[in-house]
Amino acid sequence: MAIVECIDKFKILYDLPAGTRIVILIGGRGGAKTYEASKYIAYQSTIKEKRCVILRDEKEQIKESILSEIKQRYATANENGFLDQFYEVQESGIKSKKTGEMSVFTKGFRASDNQKRANLKGVSQIDIAVIEEAEDVRDVSKFNTFSDSLRKDGSLIIIILNTPDIRHWIIKRYFNIKLVEDGYYEISPKTLKGFVCIQSNYTDNKFLPDNIVAQYRSYGDPESVNYDLHYYRTAILGLASTGRKGQILTKIKPISIKDYLALPIKETFGQDFGTASPAALVGVKFDKGKAYVRLLNYKPLPALGLAKIYHTLGFKASDRIVADHADKDAIKKLKGGFKFDEISESDRLKFPSILHGYFVVECSKAGGLKNRISLMTGLQLYFVEESTELWTESANWCYAQDKYGNYTDEPIDDFNHALDALGYVIVDKLGKKSFDIYG
């Protein structure tokens, strides 16, 4: 019989109570969540001959994460080549030579192009589903739909995540919270039928090198150059938060993408540019003192890549795009269209509208960043639930501190790509109306 060594907290994985349906691995960095889960899946998919699917919010990100670690655990177990007669390791997973089916494979809750629905067919007969970085899956309906599709008797869902903010559906559904510091909460699992929780952080992992432990601790040390108390409490210790102290945007409510799209309001778009940093594209709908926002792109892209996205989204001549005035060249290309010889024949056929250009205008320079913040904080903001990066930015965008730790009125220049794009649209819409946000 195979013997699997693991950190004490994770031994329960190999002896789960009867009827277990959901296992959540949650906490801070260095807690061995992904390492132990990858070992468990390598064991279950080979020794126990279970079919396992690995999911993330976006499938394309999986191959660089837990799937790679599962292959490493498999390679360790297969040091003498014994497993080669039964399994074949492929780029996309592990294939059973006995059944011809994938024993370990990947799916995404959404496709790489977030305008498309991911194909989640073919998961009804799997034994174990692992959802990695589940903090990115903010739409509970996606999880419910997937969970309901797992129909095999005894199927198990393992959810892996760093502790998210207290608004996340996983916290609301599975945990109790207890205030320990202003804005920071300890979480404890609810007593629910079929639910098992393993909480861990770096203090539970005896295999961490001393220098890594010292680095983690330095984030909570006021004398260290690495001092970042919010990061220490959330990412390292695994506390849930309401956001950072000094947070600029605090009045944000969630809205589903279904409800957002159903709003009978003309959508305006905001564009921040970036080829190394995110070229954030947002859609905004205004209704008196409210602004509803969704994120459409967060990848770094040149002007041509953005033009292709505009075409894919079906932007029409009347769709107003308010862009960062700093990149004149990008605005000129997107507005005037690309020349015939600047794009390939296949792109001309696939994205014909990029030859003609789009309704792109420069954002107003009036008042600068503080003007944008003044207008933004005067609105009731609604963010689409699955616009993960938008939520992350809003939770981390805060005012800078002086050398005494007091908050100033100057915002930090970070966590603001999508929020800059939102600010461009808000100033374009409201800035000319003397701050009359109900105009």
Steps between C-alpha positions, in 0.01 A plus 500: 500500500630846408593728789475876448689729733343841558479790744286403800215736417452334160482139620122525510502515118587130494231404751207731429175448693233308312283726287761776458414708194695827548855541629637853533874567537532862607741735674819694439816460296738214572228279647567218248143502367592454134789265579288263709206516257727416205642203692148382585387523136810319372424223750126480431537508121757219489486272803123541543425536125277803551416749225592853604432838342691818585309827468585864522302808414691508170631170364808643327659581836486144634797346321739728689357416839364191672509282187875548486528405866285189448741389228792557737335288772428232236863506385619453857272198547609365160872523571550133410276524191236264641206728416603533134329172416167642615511875431631753251587854606385754240520878485130529586496241779544127570344232278405147604630236259243258640189704420635739236347788698670790674547422869596862569383779271411868513197722451424867550194673637547746216697496177808717444276745317267597782224566251465128437357233722740225598403147402441307821360191333661166576527543876194306612696176548806628679592404855687806624487866393767741622421871475824694531526867596129498570518858628486594129163324458273772632180391326335238721268396217803366308592280792142386556458405133826307501430327833159389377661345191708257711262207513729207578430343838760608755650776285711751691573872450822643642512879515843666542535869572678769694256663739291753302310803626191451712271579204603185315228234470733228635542694826128571526397142424756295692650714779424697810701818550632662819645851513858497632628837375326795343407371152650151550322178590587148606299240313377170642319229303129456548371160602345386174414151379758367254745787557862469617737795538879512536643840599873559479767764467878504514507411870357156417767416244812365670670450164527871415859629488596737779558789258145470365356493852704809586375677188137422583545630852670816377173622345358533850809665650479884516881514502535305175531656154239242392243620753148472357249429773204444267695249293625327814155465650328384181748327268731363769281428805182435301262746664197620304469875456257767395782660299804705587503782751505826313299338219382760249186328369282355774142520370505211253225243459496185282281443197480186286603515137147391407346793685763739361431401140127527561525866604330699220772765504750602232851375589807723485850354499823605670847408377828510690803413287780257576729261319687395814230591752129418449321675214183510707171537313179558695136545410290744705127566524369807685166536671475829686729465803603146418770356275504134398837366384637189332856409400554393138879471479786498748782364286786716372431570131622732224252711304447229239410246768248742648348564158447126459323489837277792396403310186437178694280689744303640207570867567296723272570851374284639781684319781700766681844395629668747737875438498805616690613822331867417567531254210431714194632241255272223626198732491584606144521137385184389675305805387617527140537131427802298395642528151450213261868404498532517880300185565509149361253370245352260753445786747339713229255218432437412864490855643386727215388785724858570614560657157235764567566583864278562800338783694799572726531829689770628735413520866476845650809637676286729715567462870723197460491197726348673801212620287440143384506373857259770614251401234549126552447516876183703444340212313351173618716251311389152394768259373419187304573204728732314263711806421763368739780746429261792545413378849868437579592853398223658702601304813865606469488853357556727797647832607873521562637526852753748630807395696293490819244259353230765459293492183540793263263617226736366232401161350764234446596442137406133502192279464347757268500382138131407476409775745680757284295381202186536711608848609542612137139405426363662815674831435390487136141444608477719810795737510341757273192521717658677795504176700123465462502120503124493463499703179 
